Amino acid sequence: MNANESKLKNILDVCCGFKQFYADKNNPNVLFCDLRAEVNPNLILDFTNKLPFEDESFYLVIFDPPHIAPNRGSEKSIMVQNMGSLAKGFNECMRVLKPNGTLIFKWSEAHISLKSILECFDKEPLLMQKSSRTSHFCVFYKESVKIDTENQIDVEVVGNIHEIRGQENVS
């Protein structure tokens, strides 16, 4: 898949794996990405690097990173390294998310607590749901950005419609 084809997708799954969340594992709206070629993603990429997409490209981003177990004897250093990669991946997901977009984050507490992971992120989830004994789903929302605070004008993106609201200057 080339860059132009990826622009036709509205949903990004950064670590799709075997697409276990999907009713339609070939959904044409989803850009399926993973580091592993054997899971047949649309695009092979590593979320710990800068994602190859423009800012604010997707309405929905799904981030279900691998749940790496720390090795015995070096638990602290591997945990710190892993959490730094997760924070970088999370920030990249937020960068490519459109204003008023949604990020779904899934985490399994098999080895590292959700609380420890969320402390690495600079944003708090809007919603959280524990789905099993160790798995959690968190939903993050990206607010629209004000572009002219002096004249109190902002742009809200709703679907493909841009609504501009503001105060008219009266002289």
Backbone as CSV, one residue per row, in Angstrom:
resi,resn,N_x,N_y,N_z,CA_x,CA_y,CA_z,C_x,C_y,C_z
1,MET,0.861,-1.180,0.000,0.000,0.000,0.000,0.898,1.232,0.000
2,ASN,0.578,2.177,-0.861,1.386,3.400,-0.915,0.720,4.520,-0.114
3,ALA,1.404,5.653,-0.036,0.923,6.785,0.775,-0.434,7.287,0.303
4,ASN,-0.667,7.347,-1.012,-1.954,7.826,-1.524,-3.092,6.889,-1.146
5,GLU,-2.850,5.580,-1.198,-3.885,4.621,-0.821,-4.216,4.722,0.662
6,SER,-3.212,4.971,1.494,-3.465,5.078,2.933,-4.303,6.307,3.264
7,LYS,-4.267,7.339,2.418,-5.068,8.548,2.660,-6.560,8.291,2.493
8,LEU,-6.925,7.174,1.867,-8.328,6.840,1.666,-8.947,6.174,2.896
9,LYS,-8.143,5.877,3.885,-8.609,5.197,5.094,-8.892,6.225,6.189
10,ASN,-9.959,6.005,6.968,-10.329,6.902,8.070,-9.904,6.376,9.431
11,ILE,-9.581,5.080,9.487,-9.273,4.417,10.752,-7.877,3.814,10.664
12,LEU,-7.083,4.021,11.710,-5.735,3.464,11.776,-5.649,2.493,12.943
13,ASP,-5.226,1.263,12.662,-4.915,0.298,13.713,-3.407,0.102,13.679
14,VAL,-2.724,0.627,14.687,-1.263,0.692,14.697,-0.620,-0.674,14.938
15,CYS,-1.252,-1.518,15.735,-0.715,-2.855,16.067,-1.838,-3.869,15.865
16,CYS,-2.233,-4.110,14.623,-3.447,-4.880,14.341,-3.360,-6.348,14.726
17,GLY,-2.153,-6.912,14.757,-2.045,-8.339,15.052,-2.915,-9.132,14.093
18,PHE,-3.615,-10.123,14.619,-4.475,-10.950,13.775,-5.898,-10.397,13.684
19,LYS,-6.090,-9.128,14.011,-7.361,-8.402,13.835,-8.511,-9.018,14.637
20,GLN,-8.224,-9.473,15.853,-9.224,-10.157,16.661,-10.399,-9.280,17.069
21,PHE,-10.273,-7.954,17.033,-11.372,-7.065,17.424,-12.426,-6.901,16.332
22,TYR,-12.098,-7.259,15.120,-12.904,-6.868,13.966,-13.925,-7.915,13.553
23,ALA,-15.165,-7.471,13.316,-16.182,-8.327,12.720,-15.817,-8.578,11.258
24,ASP,-15.317,-7.546,10.575,-14.860,-7.652,9.187,-13.353,-7.424,9.179
25,LYS,-12.611,-8.498,9.088,-11.149,-8.417,9.149,-10.531,-7.794,7.897
26,ASN,-11.357,-7.443,6.928,-10.898,-6.760,5.717,-11.624,-5.435,5.538
27,ASN,-12.049,-4.825,6.626,-12.804,-3.577,6.572,-12.050,-2.553,5.719
28,PRO,-12.676,-2.043,4.665,-11.986,-1.123,3.757,-11.691,0.251,4.356
29,ASN,-12.289,0.570,5.501,-12.046,1.866,6.145,-10.832,1.856,7.063
30,VAL,-10.301,0.661,7.353,-9.218,0.516,8.327,-7.887,0.300,7.620
31,LEU,-6.882,1.041,8.066,-5.501,0.812,7.637,-4.870,-0.063,8.716
32,PHE,-4.696,-1.343,8.409,-4.148,-2.315,9.343,-2.626,-2.273,9.277
33,CYS,-1.984,-1.976,10.411,-0.521,-1.881,10.479,0.001,-2.802,11.574
34,ASP,1.192,-3.322,11.360,1.852,-4.138,12.368,3.313,-4.263,11.978
35,LEU,4.141,-4.603,12.929,5.567,-4.807,12.685,5.823,-6.171,12.046
36,ARG,4.901,-7.107,12.270,5.079,-8.487,11.819,4.404,-8.731,10.473
37,ALA,5.188,-9.122,9.484,4.654,-9.410,8.150,3.703,-10.607,8.170
38,GLU,3.935,-11.566,9.071,3.131,-12.795,9.092,1.665,-12.560,9.450
39,VAL,1.301,-11.385,9.980,-0.110,-11.106,10.272,-0.796,-10.414,9.091
40,ASN,-0.070,-10.239,8.002,-0.598,-9.656,6.757,-1.226,-8.275,6.931
41,PRO,-0.477,-7.327,7.488,-1.021,-5.965,7.603,-1.005,-5.269,6.241
42,ASN,-1.776,-4.187,6.121,-1.695,-3.355,4.913,-0.339,-2.682,4.827
43,LEU,0.221,-2.358,5.997,1.474,-1.617,6.063,2.294,-2.129,7.247
44,ILE,3.564,-2.425,6.996,4.459,-2.845,8.070,5.100,-1.595,8.648
45,LEU,4.915,-1.403,9.957,5.535,-0.252,10.619,5.779,-0.560,12.078
46,ASP,6.670,0.218,12.668,7.040,0.103,14.072,6.528,1.349,14.786
47,PHE,5.586,1.175,15.708,4.983,2.332,16.384,5.978,3.111,17.230
48,THR,7.154,2.547,17.499,8.140,3.277,18.301,8.900,4.303,17.465
49,ASN,8.699,4.281,16.150,9.268,5.302,15.259,8.170,6.285,14.883
50,LYS,8.552,7.381,14.265,7.548,8.339,13.792,6.657,7.647,12.765
51,LEU,5.348,7.755,12.957,4.413,7.137,12.019,4.468,7.885,10.690
52,PRO,4.390,7.168,9.568,4.554,7.791,8.250,3.288,8.461,7.721
53,PHE,2.598,9.200,8.580,1.354,9.862,8.201,1.418,11.324,8.609
54,GLU,0.667,12.138,7.887,0.586,13.558,8.220,-0.154,13.736,9.545
55,ASP,0.059,14.868,10.185,-0.687,15.217,11.391,-2.181,15.186,11.075
56,GLU,-2.969,14.772,12.054,-4.432,14.835,11.974,-4.964,14.146,10.722
57,SER,-4.595,12.878,10.541,-4.981,12.112,9.353,-6.159,11.162,9.569
58,PHE,-6.439,10.751,10.817,-7.419,9.693,11.064,-8.456,10.120,12.100
59,TYR,-9.702,9.673,11.889,-10.792,9.948,12.826,-10.754,9.010,14.030
60,LEU,-10.251,7.793,13.806,-10.186,6.789,14.862,-8.836,6.098,14.778
61,VAL,-8.160,5.983,15.924,-6.893,5.262,16.001,-7.037,4.194,17.080
62,ILE,-6.621,2.978,16.751,-6.650,1.869,17.691,-5.206,1.510,18.015
63,PHE,-4.887,1.475,19.306,-3.520,1.212,19.760,-3.567,0.087,20.789
64,ASP,-3.237,-1.127,20.353,-3.186,-2.312,21.202,-1.762,-2.851,21.129
65,PRO,-0.830,-2.198,21.857,0.582,-2.576,21.742,0.867,-3.931,22.375
66,PRO,1.986,-4.540,21.981,2.381,-5.804,22.616,2.594,-5.596,24.115
67,HIS,2.244,-6.601,24.873,2.375,-6.528,26.330,3.634,-7.294,26.710
68,ILE,4.765,-6.604,26.686,6.075,-7.222,26.842,6.356,-7.507,28.309
69,ALA,6.721,-8.751,28.574,7.071,-9.142,29.941,8.516,-8.779,30.221
70,PRO,8.781,-8.187,31.380,10.171,-7.883,31.732,10.951,-9.167,31.994
71,ASN,12.243,-9.184,31.652,13.109,-10.332,31.930,13.505,-10.316,33.394
72,ARG,13.695,-11.474,33.941,14.141,-11.560,35.340,15.536,-10.986,35.457
73,GLY,15.771,-10.266,36.530,17.088,-9.713,36.792,17.277,-8.315,36.235
74,SER,16.542,-7.967,35.181,16.678,-6.625,34.604,15.302,-5.984,34.463
75,GLU,14.412,-6.360,35.366,13.012,-5.942,35.302,12.842,-4.428,35.186
76,LYS,13.560,-3.676,36.001,13.357,-2.234,36.021,13.775,-1.587,34.703
77,SER,14.952,-1.926,34.184,15.427,-1.266,32.964,14.553,-1.607,31.764
78,ILE,14.118,-2.851,31.638,13.261,-3.228,30.516,11.901,-2.555,30.646
79,MET,11.363,-2.472,31.862,10.075,-1.824,32.070,10.152,-0.350,31.675
80,VAL,11.209,0.327,32.076,11.370,1.744,31.737,11.500,1.906,30.228
81,GLN,12.303,1.065,29.582,12.477,1.148,28.129,11.152,0.901,27.418
82,ASN,10.412,-0.126,27.843,9.138,-0.466,27.236,8.134,0.668,27.417
83,MET,8.071,1.244,28.609,7.116,2.312,28.877,7.463,3.564,28.077
84,GLY,8.749,3.833,27.867,9.142,4.958,27.026,8.695,4.763,25.593
85,SER,8.810,3.543,25.086,8.346,3.232,23.732,6.837,3.378,23.630
86,LEU,6.133,2.941,24.671,4.672,3.069,24.676,4.254,4.530,24.685
87,ALA,4.936,5.348,25.482,4.615,6.776,25.526,4.860,7.413,24.165
88,LYS,5.957,7.055,23.520,6.256,7.589,22.191,5.195,7.142,21.185
89,GLY,4.819,5.863,21.237,3.772,5.351,20.350,2.442,6.041,20.587
90,PHE,2.093,6.250,21.863,0.852,6.939,22.204,0.862,8.362,21.646
91,ASN,1.968,9.073,21.829,2.068,10.448,21.319,1.956,10.491,19.802
92,GLU,2.516,9.506,19.117,2.389,9.439,17.660,0.937,9.180,17.259
93,CYS,0.256,8.317,18.003,-1.163,8.061,17.728,-1.979,9.340,17.895
94,MET,-1.686,10.112,18.938,-2.395,11.376,19.147,-2.052,12.384,18.051
95,ARG,-0.832,12.371,17.565,-0.417,13.305,16.510,-1.211,13.067,15.226
96,VAL,-1.430,11.808,14.860,-2.117,11.514,13.597,-3.637,11.500,13.748
97,LEU,-4.127,11.674,14.975,-5.566,11.709,15.234,-6.124,13.089,14.911
98,LYS,-7.234,13.110,14.182,-7.883,14.381,13.839,-8.492,15.014,15.092
99,PRO,-8.670,16.341,15.086,-9.411,16.987,16.180,-10.806,16.367,16.283
100,ASN,-11.283,16.206,17.485,-12.550,15.535,17.774,-12.503,14.057,17.412
101,GLY,-11.292,13.515,17.298,-11.111,12.101,16.997,-11.032,11.272,18.267
102,THR,-11.064,9.966,18.085,-11.069,9.028,19.198,-9.902,8.059,19.081
103,LEU,-9.232,7.830,20.202,-8.167,6.836,20.284,-8.618,5.756,21.249
104,ILE,-8.608,4.510,20.797,-8.923,3.375,21.661,-7.609,2.685,21.997
105,PHE,-7.330,2.578,23.288,-6.092,1.967,23.782,-6.453,0.730,24.586
106,LYS,-5.824,-0.403,24.265,-6.054,-1.636,25.023,-4.761,-2.032,25.710
107,TRP,-4.886,-2.444,26.971,-3.704,-2.868,27.716,-4.037,-4.082,28.575
108,SER,-3.131,-5.053,28.604,-3.245,-6.210,29.483,-2.275,-6.036,30.644
109,GLU,-2.781,-6.172,31.848,-1.959,-5.995,33.046,-1.203,-7.266,33.435
110,ALA,-0.932,-8.135,32.497,-0.245,-9.386,32.814,1.091,-9.136,33.507
111,HIS,1.812,-8.075,33.107,3.137,-7.817,33.678,3.326,-6.384,34.173
112,ILE,2.635,-5.437,33.584,2.780,-4.027,33.968,1.379,-3.466,34.187
113,SER,1.165,-2.793,35.293,-0.169,-2.285,35.620,-0.595,-1.171,34.664
114,LEU,-1.896,-1.086,34.445,-2.449,-0.009,33.624,-2.105,1.341,34.236
115,LYS,-2.168,1.436,35.554,-1.852,2.693,36.237,-0.443,3.162,35.875
116,SER,0.523,2.254,35.868,1.905,2.608,35.511,2.000,3.090,34.072
117,ILE,1.253,2.458,33.189,1.277,2.846,31.774,0.648,4.223,31.600
118,LEU,-0.518,4.436,32.201,-1.211,5.716,32.034,-0.408,6.883,32.593
119,GLU,0.427,6.637,33.596,1.283,7.696,34.142,2.310,8.182,33.124
120,CYS,2.597,7.373,32.106,3.561,7.753,31.054,2.930,8.654,30.002
121,PHE,1.607,8.670,29.931,0.911,9.444,28.908,0.617,10.839,29.437
122,ASP,0.597,11.826,28.549,0.320,13.198,28.975,-1.161,13.546,28.861
123,LYS,-2.005,12.543,28.710,-3.440,12.752,28.576,-4.152,11.661,29.363
124,GLU,-5.287,12.020,29.962,-6.067,11.039,30.704,-7.179,10.490,29.824
125,PRO,-7.547,9.219,30.030,-8.628,8.655,29.223,-9.977,9.285,29.568
126,LEU,-10.835,9.331,28.571,-12.206,9.785,28.765,-13.026,8.663,29.398
127,LEU,-12.846,7.446,28.916,-13.557,6.266,29.404,-12.562,5.143,29.646
128,MET,-12.868,4.284,30.623,-12.049,3.092,30.872,-12.982,1.934,31.176
129,GLN,-12.664,0.754,30.628,-13.473,-0.429,30.870,-12.561,-1.631,31.039
130,LYS,-12.713,-2.317,32.143,-11.971,-3.557,32.354,-12.763,-4.654,31.651
131,SER,-12.125,-5.354,30.700,-12.860,-6.337,29.910,-12.624,-7.774,30.364
132,SER,-11.600,-8.009,31.132,-11.340,-9.332,31.698,-10.543,-9.119,32.978
133,ARG,-10.012,-10.189,33.514,-9.256,-10.079,34.763,-8.068,-9.139,34.615
134,THR,-7.430,-9.121,33.425,-6.222,-8.305,33.256,-6.297,-7.288,32.124
135,SER,-7.297,-7.360,31.258,-7.342,-6.463,30.092,-8.242,-5.259,30.325
136,HIS,-7.795,-4.118,29.821,-8.533,-2.861,29.960,-8.616,-2.170,28.605
137,PHE,-9.740,-1.515,28.354,-9.889,-0.646,27.197,-10.012,0.783,27.709
138,CYS,-9.268,1.702,27.111,-9.334,3.118,27.472,-9.650,3.907,26.210
139,VAL,-10.523,4.877,26.321,-10.885,5.723,25.189,-10.393,7.129,25.480
140,PHE,-9.645,7.688,24.539,-9.128,9.052,24.644,-9.798,9.883,23.559
141,TYR,-10.074,11.129,23.863,-10.735,12.040,22.926,-9.816,13.222,22.674
142,LYS,-9.639,13.585,21.421,-8.805,14.736,21.068,-9.720,15.919,20.772
143,GLU,-9.612,16.960,21.585,-10.466,18.135,21.440,-10.096,18.920,20.190
144,SER,-11.057,19.720,19.693,-10.748,20.617,18.583,-9.826,21.711,19.100
145,VAL,-9.117,22.331,18.198,-8.109,23.322,18.563,-8.605,24.708,18.207
146,LYS,-8.480,25.639,19.136,-8.826,27.032,18.846,-7.719,27.623,17.994
147,ILE,-8.114,28.369,16.940,-7.088,28.898,16.041,-6.909,30.401,16.147
148,ASP,-7.846,31.109,16.769,-7.717,32.562,16.882,-8.379,32.986,18.181
149,THR,-7.612,32.986,19.258,-8.196,33.310,20.558,-8.478,34.793,20.716
150,GLU,-7.758,35.645,19.988,-7.975,37.085,20.109,-9.363,37.471,19.613
151,ASN,-9.797,36.892,18.508,-11.112,37.197,17.957,-12.152,36.148,18.336
152,GLN,-11.788,35.244,19.216,-12.669,34.184,19.694,-13.263,33.373,18.552
153,ILE,-12.398,32.935,17.660,-12.825,32.102,16.538,-12.212,30.728,16.731
154,ASP,-13.021,29.696,16.529,-12.450,28.362,16.526,-13.068,27.551,15.399
155,VAL,-12.396,26.480,15.058,-12.857,25.602,13.998,-13.146,24.256,14.620
156,GLU,-14.329,23.737,14.356,-14.666,22.413,14.842,-14.816,21.509,13.638
157,VAL,-14.143,20.368,13.673,-14.221,19.415,12.581,-15.233,18.354,12.968
158,VAL,-16.277,18.199,12.161,-17.296,17.190,12.378,-17.431,16.436,11.068
159,GLY,-16.936,15.196,11.048,-16.912,14.456,9.791,-16.056,15.199,8.800
160,ASN,-16.596,15.486,7.640,-15.869,16.252,6.637,-16.305,17.711,6.614
161,ILE,-17.093,18.125,7.618,-17.618,19.489,7.660,-16.802,20.306,8.647
162,HIS,-16.334,21.466,8.239,-15.601,22.374,9.119,-16.536,23.531,9.461
163,GLU,-16.860,23.681,10.722,-17.739,24.759,11.152,-16.885,25.830,11.813
164,ILE,-16.999,27.057,11.332,-16.252,28.169,11.914,-17.229,29.001,12.722
165,ARG,-16.895,29.182,13.997,-17.746,29.968,14.878,-16.918,31.103,15.440
166,GLY,-17.556,32.242,15.661,-16.800,33.334,16.260,-17.635,34.574,16.438
167,GLN,-16.975,35.595,16.926,-17.581,36.882,17.190,-17.245,37.808,16.035
168,GLU,-18.211,38.535,15.540,-17.928,39.508,14.487,-17.423,40.791,15.126
169,ASN,-16.440,41.386,14.481,-15.920,42.668,14.969,-16.861,43.785,14.546
170,VAL,-17.254,44.616,15.493,-18.122,45.751,15.202,-17.316,47.013,15.445
171,SER,-17.175,47.847,14.402,-16.374,49.076,14.543,-17.258,50.255,14.800
